[in-house]
């Protein structure tokens, strides 16, 4: 789609320094896409801020870090228990025969 956009001369000159006059549209498209992504991320973060009240472990970076550490510890304990159970299974079957 074609559109008309007015930009200050100094801005166009600087864009041309980096992209060249034939790369102007692609340069501006990339800049706009990045800006839109940034705006969507800011909106999502703003919306997320309201959820923090439901999760006290997200209240500070320290609490979040502790929560992640504790979750990893719990996951590792689960993996270790499953591994130990699998190692016992052949013995249990041999004892039952």
C-alpha positions in Angstrom: 0.0 0.0 0.0 1.3 3.4 -0.8 0.9 6.3 1.5 2.2 9.9 1.8 4.1 10.9 4.9 5.8 14.2 5.5 9.1 14.2 7.3 11.6 16.9 8.2 14.4 17.4 5.7 17.1 16.6 8.2 15.5 13.3 9.1 15.2 12.2 5.5 18.9 13.2 4.9 19.9 11.1 7.9 17.8 8.1 6.8 19.4 8.4 3.3 22.9 8.3 4.9 22.1 4.9 6.4 19.7 3.4 3.9 20.3 5.3 0.7 17.4 7.0 -1.3 16.4 3.6 -2.7 16.3 2.0 0.7 14.2 4.7 2.4 10.9 2.8 2.4 12.4 -0.4 3.8 14.2 1.6 6.5 11.1 3.5 7.5 9.0 0.3 7.5 11.5 -1.4 9.8 11.5 1.6 12.1 7.7 1.7 12.3 7.5 -2.1 12.9 10.0 -1.8 15.8 8.1 1.1 17.2 4.8 -0.7 17.0 6.3 -3.8 18.6 7.6 -1.6 21.4 4.2 0.0 21.9 2.4 -3.4 22.0 4.9 -4.6 24.6 4.4 -1.5 26.7 0.6 -2.0 26.5 1.0 -5.7 27.5 3.3 -4.7 30.4 0.8 -2.1 31.6 -2.0 -4.7 31.4 0.2 -7.2 33.2 0.9 -4.7 36.1 -2.7 -5.2 37.3 -2.1 -9.0 37.6 0.8 -8.6 39.9 -1.5 -8.1 42.9 -2.6 -11.7 42.5 1.0 -13.0 42.6 2.9 -11.7 45.5 6.1 -13.4 44.4 6.2 -11.1 41.4 6.1 -8.0 43.6 9.9 -7.4 43.6 12.8 -8.8 41.6 14.1 -10.5 44.7 10.8 -12.3 45.4 10.6 -13.4 41.8 14.1 -14.7 41.8 13.4 -16.7 45.0 10.2 -18.1 43.5 12.1 -19.2 40.4 14.8 -20.8 42.5 12.2 -22.6 44.7 10.3 -23.8 41.6 13.5 -25.2 40.1 14.4 -26.9 43.3 10.9 -28.5 43.4 11.2 -29.6 39.8 14.6 -31.1 40.5 13.3 -33.0 43.5 10.4 -34.4 41.4 12.9 -35.5 38.6 15.2 -37.1 41.2 12.2 -39.0 42.8 11.0 -40.2 39.4 14.5 -41.4 38.5 14.9 -43.2 41.8 11.5 -44.9 41.3 12.5 -46.1 37.8 15.8 -47.5 39.1 13.9 -49.5 41.8 11.3 -50.9 39.4 13.6 -53.7 38.0 14.5 -54.8 41.5 10.8 -54.8 42.5 9.9 -57.0 39.5 12.8 -59.4 40.2 11.7 -59.8 43.8 8.1 -60.6 42.8 9.1 -63.4 40.4 
